[in-house]
Amino acid sequence: MAKLKIGLIQMGLKAATSATPAEIRDAMLAAHLPLIEAAGAQGVQVLCFQEVFTQPYFCPSQDARWYAAAEAIPDGHTTRLM
């Protein structure tokens, strides 16, 4: 039987909600990248992130301000980085 090594990353917001969506995204990615690298070094094959891992969990508010956080796939900043 083959084994699959999985990992899970969940963390709090690393920037103030008054920052721009791009600033928040960059702060969150900077906090995640060392953990992603460590997971890879430990042989993790599937790594899971929390929903909306590059922004605050804005879904309950439906504030149009957060629409700017949407990224294109496959050409968005986060997709290219990963």
PDB file of N, CA, C and O in Angstrom, chain B, residues numbered from 101:
ATOM      1  N   MET B 101       0.846  -1.183   0.000  1.00  0.00           N
ATOM      2  CA  MET B 101       0.000   0.000   0.000  1.00  0.00           C
ATOM      3  C   MET B 101       0.891   1.245   0.000  1.00  0.00           C
ATOM      4  O   MET B 101       1.784   1.378   0.837  1.00  0.00           O
ATOM      5  N   ALA B 102       0.644   2.141  -0.932  1.00  0.00           N
ATOM      6  CA  ALA B 102       1.402   3.391  -1.022  1.00  0.00           C
ATOM      7  C   ALA B 102       0.922   4.368   0.046  1.00  0.00           C
ATOM      8  O   ALA B 102      -0.257   4.401   0.399  1.00  0.00           O
ATOM      9  N   LYS B 103       1.852   5.151   0.543  1.00  0.00           N
ATOM     10  CA  LYS B 103       1.512   6.180   1.526  1.00  0.00           C
ATOM     11  C   LYS B 103       1.613   7.546   0.866  1.00  0.00           C
ATOM     12  O   LYS B 103       2.449   7.779  -0.007  1.00  0.00           O
ATOM     13  N   LEU B 104       0.749   8.429   1.304  1.00  0.00           N
ATOM     14  CA  LEU B 104       0.718   9.797   0.813  1.00  0.00           C
ATOM     15  C   LEU B 104       0.961  10.714   1.995  1.00  0.00           C
ATOM     16  O   LEU B 104       0.235  10.661   2.988  1.00  0.00           O
ATOM     17  N   LYS B 105       1.971  11.546   1.895  1.00  0.00           N
ATOM     18  CA  LYS B 105       2.283  12.472   2.983  1.00  0.00           C
ATOM     19  C   LYS B 105       1.607  13.806   2.701  1.00  0.00           C
ATOM     20  O   LYS B 105       1.846  14.424   1.663  1.00  0.00           O
ATOM     21  N   ILE B 106       0.765  14.244   3.622  1.00  0.00           N
ATOM     22  CA  ILE B 106       0.027  15.491   3.442  1.00  0.00           C
ATOM     23  C   ILE B 106       0.396  16.496   4.527  1.00  0.00           C
ATOM     24  O   ILE B 106       0.887  16.123   5.593  1.00  0.00           O
ATOM     25  N   GLY B 107       0.157  17.752   4.247  1.00  0.00           N
ATOM     26  CA  GLY B 107       0.394  18.818   5.202  1.00  0.00           C
ATOM     27  C   GLY B 107      -0.758  19.808   5.168  1.00  0.00           C
ATOM     28  O   GLY B 107      -1.528  19.854   4.210  1.00  0.00           O
ATOM     29  N   LEU B 108      -0.862  20.589   6.218  1.00  0.00           N
ATOM     30  CA  LEU B 108      -1.914  21.589   6.341  1.00  0.00           C
ATOM     31  C   LEU B 108      -1.319  22.853   6.929  1.00  0.00           C
ATOM     32  O   LEU B 108      -0.625  22.804   7.945  1.00  0.00           O
ATOM     33  N   ILE B 109      -1.587  23.981   6.296  1.00  0.00           N
ATOM     34  CA  ILE B 109      -1.136  25.278   6.810  1.00  0.00           C
ATOM     35  C   ILE B 109      -2.366  26.138   7.054  1.00  0.00           C
ATOM     36  O   ILE B 109      -3.201  26.324   6.169  1.00  0.00           O
ATOM     37  N   GLN B 110      -2.458  26.654   8.264  1.00  0.00           N
ATOM     38  CA  GLN B 110      -3.502  27.627   8.600  1.00  0.00           C
ATOM     39  C   GLN B 110      -2.872  28.652   9.521  1.00  0.00           C
ATOM     40  O   GLN B 110      -2.181  28.295  10.475  1.00  0.00           O
ATOM     41  N   MET B 111      -3.108  29.925   9.239  1.00  0.00           N
ATOM     42  CA  MET B 111      -2.520  30.984  10.065  1.00  0.00           C
ATOM     43  C   MET B 111      -3.402  32.217  10.065  1.00  0.00           C
ATOM     44  O   MET B 111      -4.303  32.366   9.240  1.00  0.00           O
ATOM     45  N   GLY B 112      -3.120  33.087  11.003  1.00  0.00           N
ATOM     46  CA  GLY B 112      -3.836  34.347  11.094  1.00  0.00           C
ATOM     47  C   GLY B 112      -3.313  35.356  10.079  1.00  0.00           C
ATOM     48  O   GLY B 112      -2.258  35.155   9.476  1.00  0.00           O
ATOM     49  N   LEU B 113      -4.036  36.407   9.903  1.00  0.00           N
ATOM     50  CA  LEU B 113      -3.704  37.469   8.960  1.00  0.00           C
ATOM     51  C   LEU B 113      -2.394  38.144   9.373  1.00  0.00           C
ATOM     52  O   LEU B 113      -2.185  38.425  10.553  1.00  0.00           O
ATOM     53  N   LYS B 114      -1.526  38.401   8.413  1.00  0.00           N
ATOM     54  CA  LYS B 114      -0.204  38.980   8.680  1.00  0.00           C
ATOM     55  C   LYS B 114      -0.092  40.445   8.269  1.00  0.00           C
ATOM     56  O   LYS B 114       1.014  40.983   8.212  1.00  0.00           O
ATOM     57  N   ALA B 115      -1.206  41.092   7.983  1.00  0.00           N
ATOM     58  CA  ALA B 115      -1.222  42.516   7.633  1.00  0.00           C
ATOM     59  C   ALA B 115      -2.532  43.113   8.134  1.00  0.00           C
ATOM     60  O   ALA B 115      -3.515  42.401   8.338  1.00  0.00           O
ATOM     61  N   ALA B 116      -2.529  44.396   8.324  1.00  0.00           N
ATOM     62  CA  ALA B 116      -3.745  45.089   8.767  1.00  0.00           C
ATOM     63  C   ALA B 116      -4.783  45.073   7.654  1.00  0.00           C
ATOM     64  O   ALA B 116      -4.434  45.141   6.476  1.00  0.00           O
ATOM     65  N   THR B 117      -6.039  44.985   8.018  1.00  0.00           N
ATOM     66  CA  THR B 117      -7.098  45.003   7.001  1.00  0.00           C
ATOM     67  C   THR B 117      -7.205  46.357   6.311  1.00  0.00           C
ATOM     68  O   THR B 117      -7.900  46.481   5.303  1.00  0.00           O
ATOM     69  N   SER B 118      -6.532  47.365   6.836  1.00  0.00           N
ATOM     70  CA  SER B 118      -6.510  48.671   6.174  1.00  0.00           C
ATOM     71  C   SER B 118      -5.500  48.707   5.017  1.00  0.00           C
ATOM     72  O   SER B 118      -5.505  49.652   4.228  1.00  0.00           O
ATOM     73  N   ALA B 119      -4.641  47.695   4.910  1.00  0.00           N
ATOM     74  CA  ALA B 119      -3.684  47.605   3.801  1.00  0.00           C
ATOM     75  C   ALA B 119      -4.431  47.269   2.514  1.00  0.00           C
ATOM     76  O   ALA B 119      -5.578  46.824   2.554  1.00  0.00           O
ATOM     77  N   THR B 120      -3.789  47.479   1.394  1.00  0.00           N
ATOM     78  CA  THR B 120      -4.415  47.130   0.117  1.00  0.00           C
ATOM     79  C   THR B 120      -4.454  45.605  -0.028  1.00  0.00           C
ATOM     80  O   THR B 120      -3.668  44.905   0.610  1.00  0.00           O
ATOM     81  N   PRO B 121      -5.356  45.090  -0.856  1.00  0.00           N
ATOM     82  CA  PRO B 121      -5.366  43.640  -1.085  1.00  0.00           C
ATOM     83  C   PRO B 121      -4.012  43.103  -1.567  1.00  0.00           C
ATOM     84  O   PRO B 121      -3.621  42.000  -1.183  1.00  0.00           O
ATOM     85  N   ALA B 122      -3.301  43.855  -2.391  1.00  0.00           N
ATOM     86  CA  ALA B 122      -1.983  43.408  -2.865  1.00  0.00           C
ATOM     87  C   ALA B 122      -0.975  43.356  -1.718  1.00  0.00           C
ATOM     88  O   ALA B 122      -0.167  42.430  -1.651  1.00  0.00           O
ATOM     89  N   GLU B 123      -1.013  44.334  -0.818  1.00  0.00           N
ATOM     90  CA  GLU B 123      -0.102  44.337   0.333  1.00  0.00           C
ATOM     91  C   GLU B 123      -0.410  43.167   1.267  1.00  0.00           C
ATOM     92  O   GLU B 123       0.499  42.514   1.780  1.00  0.00           O
ATOM     93  N   ILE B 124      -1.688  42.914   1.479  1.00  0.00           N
ATOM     94  CA  ILE B 124      -2.084  41.785   2.328  1.00  0.00           C
ATOM     95  C   ILE B 124      -1.645  40.479   1.690  1.00  0.00           C
ATOM     96  O   ILE B 124      -1.086  39.614   2.364  1.00  0.00           O
ATOM     97  N   ARG B 125      -1.897  40.326   0.375  1.00  0.00           N
ATOM     98  CA  ARG B 125      -1.483  39.118  -0.345  1.00  0.00           C
ATOM     99  C   ARG B 125       0.016  38.885  -0.193  1.00  0.00           C
ATOM    100  O   ARG B 125       0.446  37.772   0.108  1.00  0.00           O
ATOM    101  N   ASP B 126       0.807  39.929  -0.399  1.00  0.00           N
ATOM    102  CA  ASP B 126       2.252  39.786  -0.329  1.00  0.00           C
ATOM    103  C   ASP B 126       2.720  39.400   1.074  1.00  0.00           C
ATOM    104  O   ASP B 126       3.631  38.585   1.221  1.00  0.00           O
ATOM    105  N   ALA B 127       2.106  39.977   2.095  1.00  0.00           N
ATOM    106  CA  ALA B 127       2.463  39.624   3.475  1.00  0.00           C
ATOM    107  C   ALA B 127       2.093  38.175   3.788  1.00  0.00           C
ATOM    108  O   ALA B 127       2.850  37.464   4.448  1.00  0.00           O
ATOM    109  N   MET B 128       0.935  37.748   3.314  1.00  0.00           N
ATOM    110  CA  MET B 128       0.507  36.369   3.551  1.00  0.00           C
ATOM    111  C   MET B 128       1.393  35.374   2.805  1.00  0.00           C
ATOM    112  O   MET B 128       1.759  34.334   3.352  1.00  0.00           O
ATOM    113  N   LEU B 129       1.735  35.694   1.561  1.00  0.00           N
ATOM    114  CA  LEU B 129       2.614  34.800   0.808  1.00  0.00           C
ATOM    115  C   LEU B 129       3.993  34.727   1.448  1.00  0.00           C
ATOM    116  O   LEU B 129       4.586  33.650   1.512  1.00  0.00           O
ATOM    117  N   ALA B 130       4.513  35.855   1.921  1.00  0.00           N
ATOM    118  CA  ALA B 130       5.814  35.855   2.590  1.00  0.00           C
ATOM    119  C   ALA B 130       5.791  34.969   3.842  1.00  0.00           C
ATOM    120  O   ALA B 130       6.779  34.302   4.149  1.00  0.00           O
ATOM    121  N   ALA B 131       4.680  34.964   4.553  1.00  0.00           N
ATOM    122  CA  ALA B 131       4.556  34.123   5.748  1.00  0.00           C
ATOM    123  C   ALA B 131       4.398  32.644   5.385  1.00  0.00           C
ATOM    124  O   ALA B 131       4.867  31.772   6.116  1.00  0.00           O
ATOM    125  N   HIS B 132       3.746  32.362   4.266  1.00  0.00           N
ATOM    126  CA  HIS B 132       3.513  30.975   3.855  1.00  0.00           C
ATOM    127  C   HIS B 132       4.735  30.326   3.209  1.00  0.00           C
ATOM    128  O   HIS B 132       4.972  29.133   3.397  1.00  0.00           O
ATOM    129  N   LEU B 133       5.512  31.099   2.450  1.00  0.00           N
ATOM    130  CA  LEU B 133       6.596  30.507   1.666  1.00  0.00           C
ATOM    131  C   LEU B 133       7.584  29.673   2.481  1.00  0.00           C
ATOM    132  O   LEU B 133       7.940  28.581   2.039  1.00  0.00           O
ATOM    133  N   PRO B 134       8.047  30.131   3.652  1.00  0.00           N
ATOM    134  CA  PRO B 134       8.959  29.278   4.424  1.00  0.00           C
ATOM    135  C   PRO B 134       8.300  27.961   4.854  1.00  0.00           C
ATOM    136  O   PRO B 134       8.964  26.927   4.917  1.00  0.00           O
ATOM    137  N   LEU B 135       7.010  28.001   5.147  1.00  0.00           N
ATOM    138  CA  LEU B 135       6.304  26.780   5.547  1.00  0.00           C
ATOM    139  C   LEU B 135       6.122  25.837   4.358  1.00  0.00           C
ATOM    140  O   LEU B 135       6.182  24.616   4.507  1.00  0.00           O
ATOM    141  N   ILE B 136       5.898  26.414   3.184  1.00  0.00           N
ATOM    142  CA  ILE B 136       5.783  25.604   1.964  1.00  0.00           C
ATOM    143  C   ILE B 136       7.116  24.923   1.672  1.00  0.00           C
ATOM    144  O   ILE B 136       7.161  23.733   1.358  1.00  0.00           O
ATOM    145  N   GLU B 137       8.190  25.682   1.778  1.00  0.00           N
ATOM    146  CA  GLU B 137       9.538  25.127   1.545  1.00  0.00           C
ATOM    147  C   GLU B 137       9.833  24.015   2.553  1.00  0.00           C
ATOM    148  O   GLU B 137      10.356  22.963   2.185  1.00  0.00           O
ATOM    149  N   ALA B 138       9.499  24.246   3.813  1.00  0.00           N
ATOM    150  CA  ALA B 138       9.741  23.226   4.846  1.00  0.00           C
ATOM    151  C   ALA B 138       8.932  21.967   4.578  1.00  0.00           C
ATOM    152  O   ALA B 138       9.430  20.856   4.760  1.00  0.00           O
ATOM    153  N   ALA B 139       7.701  22.133   4.151  1.00  0.00           N
ATOM    154  CA  ALA B 139       6.861  20.977   3.839  1.00  0.00           C
ATOM    155  C   ALA B 139       7.470  20.170   2.697  1.00  0.00           C
ATOM    156  O   ALA B 139       7.510  18.941   2.757  1.00  0.00           O
ATOM    157  N   GLY B 140       7.941  20.850   1.664  1.00  0.00           N
ATOM    158  CA  GLY B 140       8.585  20.166   0.555  1.00  0.00           C
ATOM    159  C   GLY B 140       9.822  19.420   0.998  1.00  0.00           C
ATOM    160  O   GLY B 140      10.061  18.291   0.570  1.00  0.00           O
ATOM    161  N   ALA B 141      10.619  20.054   1.865  1.00  0.00           N
ATOM    162  CA  ALA B 141      11.835  19.419   2.372  1.00  0.00           C
ATOM    163  C   ALA B 141      11.519  18.176   3.206  1.00  0.00           C
ATOM    164  O   ALA B 141      12.343  17.268   3.309  1.00  0.00           O
ATOM    165  N   GLN B 142      10.324  18.139   3.799  1.00  0.00           N
ATOM    166  CA  GLN B 142       9.911  16.994   4.615  1.00  0.00           C
ATOM    167  C   GLN B 142       9.175  15.940   3.789  1.00  0.00           C
ATOM    168  O   GLN B 142       8.680  14.956   4.339  1.00  0.00           O
ATOM    169  N   GLY B 143       9.102  16.139   2.484  1.00  0.00           N
ATOM    170  CA  GLY B 143       8.494  15.142   1.616  1.00  0.00           C
ATOM    171  C   GLY B 143       6.984  15.219   1.510  1.00  0.00           C
ATOM    172  O   GLY B 143       6.345  14.258   1.081  1.00  0.00           O
ATOM    173  N   VAL B 144       6.404  16.351   1.895  1.00  0.00           N
ATOM    174  CA  VAL B 144       4.952  16.499   1.774  1.00  0.00           C
ATOM    175  C   VAL B 144       4.585  16.490   0.289  1.00  0.00           C
ATOM    176  O   VAL B 144       5.181  17.207  -0.514  1.00  0.00           O
ATOM    177  N   GLN B 145       3.603  15.670  -0.057  1.00  0.00           N
ATOM    178  CA  GLN B 145       3.175  15.530  -1.446  1.00  0.00           C
ATOM    179  C   GLN B 145       1.922  16.337  -1.768  1.00  0.00           C
ATOM    180  O   GLN B 145       1.743  16.773  -2.905  1.00  0.00           O
ATOM    181  N   VAL B 146       1.065  16.537  -0.789  1.00  0.00           N
ATOM    182  CA  VAL B 146      -0.147  17.337  -0.951  1.00  0.00           C
ATOM    183  C   VAL B 146      -0.179  18.323   0.215  1.00  0.00           C
ATOM    184  O   VAL B 146      -0.184  17.919   1.378  1.00  0.00           O
ATOM    185  N   LEU B 147      -0.199  19.614  -0.103  1.00  0.00           N
ATOM    186  CA  LEU B 147      -0.197  20.647   0.925  1.00  0.00           C
ATOM    187  C   LEU B 147      -1.483  21.452   0.812  1.00  0.00           C
ATOM    188  O   LEU B 147      -1.790  21.989  -0.253  1.00  0.00           O
ATOM    189  N   CYS B 148      -2.223  21.537   1.886  1.00  0.00           N
ATOM    190  CA  CYS B 148      -3.527  22.224   1.899  1.00  0.00           C
ATOM    191  C   CYS B 148      -3.407  23.561   2.615  1.00  0.00           C
ATOM    192  O   CYS B 148      -2.698  23.688   3.613  1.00  0.00           O
ATOM    193  N   PHE B 149      -4.104  24.543   2.093  1.00  0.00           N
ATOM    194  CA  PHE B 149      -4.166  25.873   2.692  1.00  0.00           C
ATOM    195  C   PHE B 149      -5.605  26.150   3.113  1.00  0.00           C
ATOM    196  O   PHE B 149      -6.542  25.514   2.632  1.00  0.00           O
ATOM    197  N   GLN B 150      -5.763  27.112   4.020  1.00  0.00           N
ATOM    198  CA  GLN B 150      -7.122  27.520   4.375  1.00  0.00           C
ATOM    199  C   GLN B 150      -7.742  28.260   3.197  1.00  0.00           C
ATOM    200  O   GLN B 150      -7.029  28.768   2.332  1.00  0.00           O
ATOM    201  N   GLU B 151      -9.058  28.320   3.168  1.00  0.00           N
ATOM    202  CA  GLU B 151      -9.734  29.065   2.109  1.00  0.00           C
ATOM    203  C   GLU B 151      -9.333  30.533   2.202  1.00  0.00           C
ATOM    204  O   GLU B 151      -9.103  31.050   3.295  1.00  0.00           O
ATOM    205  N   VAL B 152      -9.252  31.185   1.083  1.00  0.00           N
ATOM    206  CA  VAL B 152      -8.874  32.604   1.005  1.00  0.00           C
ATOM    207  C   VAL B 152      -7.575  32.848   1.793  1.00  0.00           C
ATOM    208  O   VAL B 152      -7.508  33.767   2.608  1.00  0.00           O
ATOM    209  N   PHE B 153      -6.553  32.029   1.550  1.00  0.00           N
ATOM    210  CA  PHE B 153      -5.351  32.091   2.376  1.00  0.00           C
ATOM    211  C   PHE B 153      -4.483  33.324   2.143  1.00  0.00           C
ATOM    212  O   PHE B 153      -3.559  33.573   2.918  1.00  0.00           O
ATOM    213  N   THR B 154      -4.753  34.094   1.105  1.00  0.00           N
ATOM    214  CA  THR B 154      -3.950  35.296   0.868  1.00  0.00           C
ATOM    215  C   THR B 154      -4.664  36.587   1.263  1.00  0.00           C
ATOM    216  O   THR B 154      -4.142  37.676   1.028  1.00  0.00           O
ATOM    217  N   GLN B 155      -5.835  36.478   1.852  1.00  0.00           N
ATOM    218  CA  GLN B 155      -6.631  37.658   2.227  1.00  0.00           C
ATOM    219  C   GLN B 155      -7.363  37.373   3.538  1.00  0.00           C
ATOM    220  O   GLN B 155      -7.443  36.220   3.962  1.00  0.00           O
ATOM    221  N   PRO B 156      -7.893  38.403   4.180  1.00  0.00           N
ATOM    222  CA  PRO B 156      -8.753  38.136   5.333  1.00  0.00           C
ATOM    223  C   PRO B 156     -10.003  37.388   4.876  1.00  0.00           C
ATOM    224  O   PRO B 156     -10.387  37.473   3.710  1.00  0.00           O
ATOM    225  N   TYR B 157     -10.627  36.670   5.772  1.00  0.00           N
ATOM    226  CA  TYR B 157     -11.855  35.960   5.409  1.00  0.00           C
ATOM    227  C   TYR B 157     -12.977  36.983   5.342  1.00  0.00           C
ATOM    228  O   TYR B 157     -13.643  37.269   6.337  1.00  0.00           O
ATOM    229  N   PHE B 158     -13.171  37.524   4.151  1.00  0.00           N
ATOM    230  CA  PHE B 158     -14.097  38.642   3.938  1.00  0.00           C
ATOM    231  C   PHE B 158     -15.501  38.204   3.566  1.00  0.00           C
ATOM    232  O   PHE B 158     -16.408  39.034   3.510  1.00  0.00           O
ATOM    233  N   CYS B 159     -15.694  36.939   3.315  1.00  0.00           N
ATOM    234  CA  CYS B 159     -16.958  36.463   2.732  1.00  0.00           C
ATOM    235  C   CYS B 159     -18.217  36.907   3.477  1.00  0.00           C
ATOM    236  O   CYS B 159     -19.188  37.274   2.814  1.00  0.00           O
ATOM    237  N   PRO B 160     -18.264  36.898   4.810  1.00  0.00           N
ATOM    238  CA  PRO B 160     -19.509  37.309   5.478  1.00  0.00           C
ATOM    239  C   PRO B 160     -19.888  38.775   5.248  1.00  0.00           C
ATOM    240  O   PRO B 160     -21.065  39.128   5.317  1.00  0.00           O
ATOM    241  N   SER B 161     -18.887  39.637   4.974  1.00  0.00           N
ATOM    242  CA  SER B 161     -19.185  41.064   4.855  1.00  0.00           C
ATOM    243  C   SER B 161     -19.650  41.467   3.457  1.00  0.00           C
ATOM    244  O   SER B 161     -20.414  42.422   3.319  1.00  0.00           O
ATOM    245  N   GLN B 162     -19.210  40.768   2.433  1.00  0.00           N
ATOM    246  CA  GLN B 162     -19.507  41.096   1.044  1.00  0.00           C
ATOM    247  C   GLN B 162     -19.190  42.564   0.728  1.00  0.00           C
ATOM    248  O   GLN B 162     -19.941  43.233   0.018  1.00  0.00           O
ATOM    249  N   ASP B 163     -18.083  43.045   1.260  1.00  0.00           N
ATOM    250  CA  ASP B 163     -17.615  44.396   1.006  1.00  0.00           C
ATOM    251  C   ASP B 163     -16.932  44.426  -0.362  1.00  0.00           C
ATOM    252  O   ASP B 163     -15.999  43.660  -0.601  1.00  0.00           O
ATOM    253  N   ALA B 164     -17.376  45.282  -1.239  1.00  0.00           N
ATOM    254  CA  ALA B 164     -16.842  45.356  -2.605  1.00  0.00           C
ATOM    255  C   ALA B 164     -15.343  45.669  -2.625  1.00  0.00           C
ATOM    256  O   ALA B 164     -14.679  45.430  -3.634  1.00  0.00           O
ATOM    257  N   ARG B 165     -14.813  46.190  -1.544  1.00  0.00           N
ATOM    258  CA  ARG B 165     -13.379  46.488  -1.458  1.00  0.00           C
ATOM    259  C   ARG B 165     -12.544  45.250  -1.762  1.00  0.00           C
ATOM    260  O   ARG B 165     -11.470  45.357  -2.354  1.00  0.00           O
ATOM    261  N   TRP B 166     -13.024  44.086  -1.365  1.00  0.00           N
ATOM    262  CA  TRP B 166     -12.235  42.859  -1.496  1.00  0.00           C
ATOM    263  C   TRP B 166     -12.274  42.267  -2.897  1.00  0.00           C
ATOM    264  O   TRP B 166     -11.549  41.314  -3.180  1.00  0.00           O
ATOM    265  N   TYR B 167     -13.101  42.809  -3.774  1.00  0.00           N
ATOM    266  CA  TYR B 167     -13.139  42.310  -5.152  1.00  0.00           C
ATOM    267  C   TYR B 167     -11.769  42.446  -5.819  1.00  0.00           C
ATOM    268  O   TYR B 167     -11.414  41.653  -6.691  1.00  0.00           O
ATOM    269  N   ALA B 168     -11.018  43.442  -5.409  1.00  0.00           N
ATOM    270  CA  ALA B 168      -9.685  43.664  -5.979  1.00  0.00           C
ATOM    271  C   ALA B 168      -8.720  42.538  -5.647  1.00  0.00           C
ATOM    272  O   ALA B 168      -7.655  42.445  -6.258  1.00  0.00           O
ATOM    273  N   ALA B 169      -9.064  41.685  -4.698  1.00  0.00           N
ATOM    274  CA  ALA B 169      -8.191  40.570  -4.319  1.00  0.00           C
ATOM    275  C   ALA B 169      -8.278  39.407  -5.295  1.00  0.00           C
ATOM    276  O   ALA B 169      -7.434  38.512  -5.264  1.00  0.00           O
ATOM    277  N   ALA B 170      -9.281  39.407  -6.157  1.00  0.00           N
ATOM    278  CA  ALA B 170      -9.434  38.309  -7.120  1.00  0.00           C
ATOM    279  C   ALA B 170      -8.247  38.291  -8.076  1.00  0.00           C
ATOM    280  O   ALA B 170      -7.755  39.337  -8.499  1.00  0.00           O
ATOM    281  N   GLU B 171      -7.800  37.089  -8.405  1.00  0.00           N
ATOM    282  CA  GLU B 171      -6.673  36.935  -9.320  1.00  0.00           C
ATOM    283  C   GLU B 171      -7.069  36.046 -10.485  1.00  0.00           C
ATOM    284  O   GLU B 171      -7.888  35.138 -10.344  1.00  0.00           O
ATOM    285  N   ALA B 172      -6.481  36.319 -11.629  1.00  0.00           N
ATOM    286  CA  ALA B 172      -6.714  35.490 -12.812  1.00  0.00           C
ATOM    287  C   ALA B 172      -6.051  34.123 -12.639  1.00  0.00           C
ATOM    288  O   ALA B 172      -5.026  33.995 -11.968  1.00  0.00           O
ATOM    289  N   ILE B 173      -6.643  33.124 -13.245  1.00  0.00           N
ATOM    290  CA  ILE B 173      -6.056  31.782 -13.256  1.00  0.00           C
ATOM    291  C   ILE B 173      -5.941  31.376 -14.716  1.00  0.00           C
ATOM    292  O   ILE B 173      -6.953  31.404 -15.418  1.00  0.00           O
ATOM    293  N   PRO B 174      -4.795  31.009 -15.204  1.00  0.00           N
ATOM    294  CA  PRO B 174      -3.578  30.657 -14.496  1.00  0.00           C
ATOM    295  C   PRO B 174      -2.557  31.793 -14.411  1.00  0.00           C
ATOM    296  O   PRO B 174      -1.428  31.554 -13.983  1.00  0.00           O
ATOM    297  N   ASP B 175      -2.902  32.987 -14.793  1.00  0.00           N
ATOM    298  CA  ASP B 175      -1.906  34.052 -14.889  1.00  0.00           C
ATOM    299  C   ASP B 175      -1.882  35.011 -13.707  1.00  0.00           C
ATOM    300  O   ASP B 175      -1.281  36.081 -13.803  1.00  0.00           O
ATOM    301  N   GLY B 176      -2.510  34.661 -12.611  1.00  0.00           N
ATOM    302  CA  GLY B 176      -2.495  35.531 -11.441  1.00  0.00           C
ATOM    303  C   GLY B 176      -1.180  35.429 -10.674  1.00  0.00           C
ATOM    304  O   GLY B 176      -0.430  34.466 -10.833  1.00  0.00           O
ATOM    305  N   HIS B 177      -0.914  36.413  -9.858  1.00  0.00           N
ATOM    306  CA  HIS B 177       0.334  36.477  -9.085  1.00  0.00           C
ATOM    307  C   HIS B 177       0.568  35.210  -8.262  1.00  0.00           C
ATOM    308  O   HIS B 177       1.645  34.617  -8.334  1.00  0.00           O
ATOM    309  N   THR B 178      -0.412  34.799  -7.496  1.00  0.00           N
ATOM    310  CA  THR B 178      -0.243  33.644  -6.605  1.00  0.00           C
ATOM    311  C   THR B 178      -0.070  32.347  -7.394  1.00  0.00           C
ATOM    312  O   THR B 178       0.768  31.519  -7.040  1.00  0.00           O
ATOM    313  N   THR B 179      -0.841  32.163  -8.445  1.00  0.00           N
ATOM    314  CA  THR B 179      -0.723  30.956  -9.260  1.00  0.00           C
ATOM    315  C   THR B 179       0.655  30.864  -9.896  1.00  0.00           C
ATOM    316  O   THR B 179       1.256  29.790  -9.908  1.00  0.00           O
ATOM    317  N   ARG B 180       1.165  31.967 -10.422  1.00  0.00           N
ATOM    318  CA  ARG B 180       2.514  31.958 -11.021  1.00  0.00           C
ATOM    319  C   ARG B 180       3.560  31.640  -9.965  1.00  0.00           C
ATOM    320  O   ARG B 180       4.495  30.886 -10.235  1.00  0.00           O
ATOM    321  N   LEU B 181       3.422  32.203  -8.767  1.00  0.00           N
ATOM    322  CA  LEU B 181       4.377  31.965  -7.700  1.00  0.00           C
ATOM    323  C   LEU B 181       4.410  30.497  -7.273  1.00  0.00           C
ATOM    324  O   LEU B 181       5.475  29.911  -7.080  1.00  0.00           O
ATOM    325  N   MET B 182       3.227  29.928  -7.134  1.00  0.00           N
ATOM    326  CA  MET B 182       3.163  28.529  -6.679  1.00  0.00           C
ATOM    327  C   MET B 182       3.634  27.580  -7.753  1.00  0.00           C
ATOM    328  O   MET B 182       3.647  26.368  -7.543  1.00  0.00           O
TER     329      MET B 182
END
